[in-house]
Amino acid sequence: MAGQSWSNCDEDVKVFILGLVEQLTGQLGSQLTGIYLHGSLAMGSYYRPKSDMDLIVVVNGALAPDLAESVGVAIATHASRRPTVGNIELSVITAPVAKRVPVPTPFVVHYSTEWHEQILRREVDYTRQLTDPDLASHLMYIVQRGICLAGQPISEVFGRVKWEYFMDSVLDDCRWIIEGDNILESPYYGVLNICRVLQLCSEDGQRVHSKDEGGEWGLAHLPRKYHRVIRQALAVYRSAEVVTEQQRRTGGMDWDQDQLTALRDYARAQLQ
C-alpha cells in the first residue's frame, strides 16, 4: 500500500478536512491567520488505517474563552463524523507564538482523541494558558514540509524553529518509547520513531523525516539483526488492512518481544 499525500488522498478524507477548514474559517472570521496541514498527509506517507490528520490553526491573538470553547466543541463534533479510524490532532496557536516559537510553546485550543470527551462535556478551562512540548516539533514540520490550506503563506506566518528545541521535543517522545516496556504497547509506532530519531541524530542537514522515511533509513543504516522488526513495523504501518481503534497500537499483529526490547536497548545506548 502506497502512502497518500494531500494531492492524491481519498476523496472522503479531503472532503472531511476541507469541511473542518470551512467551519473554522466561518467561526473565526477576521481572527483567523491560517490553517496548515503537517504530518504524514503533508509528507506523502499517510496510511488511512493507521495515520492521523495533523493540523495547526493560527489566530491573530488570544481568543475569548467562550469562542475558544466553541471552536473546541466544533472540532470535536466534526471529528465524530470522520470517515477514518485515525483522528484529527489539532492545535490553535496565536500568530506571535507561530512567529517566535517560545519554549514551552503555548496553545489556545487543543484537540486529540484524549481530549474529545472532556471538550464535549465542556470541562476544559480556556482561561488557563497551557503548553505542549510537542508543538516545537509540529511547527518545524510545518516550516519544512507543511501545506497551507487557508490564509496566509507559511513563510509569512511561521518563524524559525531552533533545531535544539525541535530535537528536545522529538527526544522527549523517544525517551517515553525506550522507557520500561513501552515499546511493547505501541510496537510499530515505537520502532519507526526510534529509527527516525536515530536518523535525525546521525545527520547534519537539519531536515525532518516521516516515520516511513525513518524506517527505510533504519534498514539501510542499522545493524542487520534489527531489520526483521523494522520490516515488520513498516509492513504493519503500510498495510491496507483496517484495524479497530483498540488494535491500532499493534496493527493487530503478533510481535517478537525479544526483538523489540533489543532494538529498544540499542536505541538507549545510542542516545545516551
VENGICOR-V835925 format. One record per run of one state. SS is the DSSP state (A for helix, B for strand, O for the rest). FROM is the first residue (numbers start at 1). LEN is the number of residues. If there is no record, write none. Layout:
# VENGICOR-V835925
SS_FROM_LEN ; SS_FROM_LEN
This chain:
# VENGICOR-V835925
O_1_3 ; B_4_1 ; O_5_6 ; A_11_21 ; B_32_7 ; O_39_1 ; A_40_4 ; O_44_2 ; B_46_1 ; O_47_6 ; B_53_7 ; O_60_5 ; A_65_15 ; O_80_8 ; B_88_7 ; A_95_6 ; O_101_5 ; B_106_2 ; O_108_1 ; B_109_3 ; O_112_1 ; A_113_8 ; O_121_9 ; B_130_2 ; O_132_3 ; A_135_11 ; O_146_1 ; B_147_5 ; O_152_2 ; A_154_4 ; O_158_5 ; A_163_15 ; O_178_4 ; A_182_4 ; O_186_1 ; A_187_16 ; O_203_8 ; A_211_11 ; O_222_2 ; A_224_15 ; O_239_6 ; A_245_3 ; O_248_9 ; A_257_15 ; O_272_1
